[in-house]
Amino acid sequence: MPKTPNYRIIHLSKYYPLDRGGIETHVQTLAQSQALMGAKVHLVCVNAFDQKGQLSNRTQTIEEKNGDVSVIRMGRLLSLARFDICPELHYVNLLKNQIPYWICIHLIPQC
């Protein structure tokens, strides 16, 4: 498969695997495929799991790699009626300074 140089993509999604679900799997497949084609891919989502891997209402922000995809899982202070409170969301503002350099920003709305 030909490489696609110089593409820089950010996906903003509420959840991403380890969470299970259709949109989570779709976003993972899309992001990993784009990275495989040579794009620089970042993903920002909510961290739903504690350090032991258990589902939790209170989590920390972590950065990790999922294959060639850079993942930022935003820590949450609490979750009420499927509404996540992420006090460190301002961390994403660091990406704002780089936006002129990003080719595609993909926002995945979820109800």
Rosetta blueprint (number, residue, H / E / L):
1 M L
2 P L
3 K L
4 T L
5 P L
6 N L
7 Y L
8 R E
9 I E
10 I E
11 H E
12 L E
13 S E
14 K L
15 Y L
16 Y L
17 P L
18 L L
19 D L
20 R L
21 G L
22 G H
23 I H
24 E H
25 T H
26 H H
27 V H
28 Q H
29 T H
30 L H
31 A H
32 Q H
33 S H
34 Q H
35 A H
36 L H
37 M L
38 G L
39 A L
40 K E
41 V E
42 H E
43 L E
44 V E
45 C E
46 V E
47 N L
48 A L
49 F E
50 D L
51 Q L
52 K L
53 G L
54 Q L
55 L E
56 S L
57 N L
58 R L
59 T L
60 Q L
61 T L
62 I E
63 E E
64 E E
65 K E
66 N E
67 G L
68 D L
69 V E
70 S E
71 V E
72 I E
73 R E
74 M E
75 G L
76 R L
77 L L
78 L E
79 S E
80 L E
81 A L
82 R L
83 F E
84 D E
85 I E
86 C L
87 P H
88 E H
89 L H
90 H H
91 Y H
92 V H
93 N H
94 L H
95 L H
96 K H
97 N L
98 Q L
99 I H
100 P H
101 Y H
102 W L
103 I L
104 C E
105 I E
106 H E
107 L E
108 I E
109 P L
110 Q L
111 C L
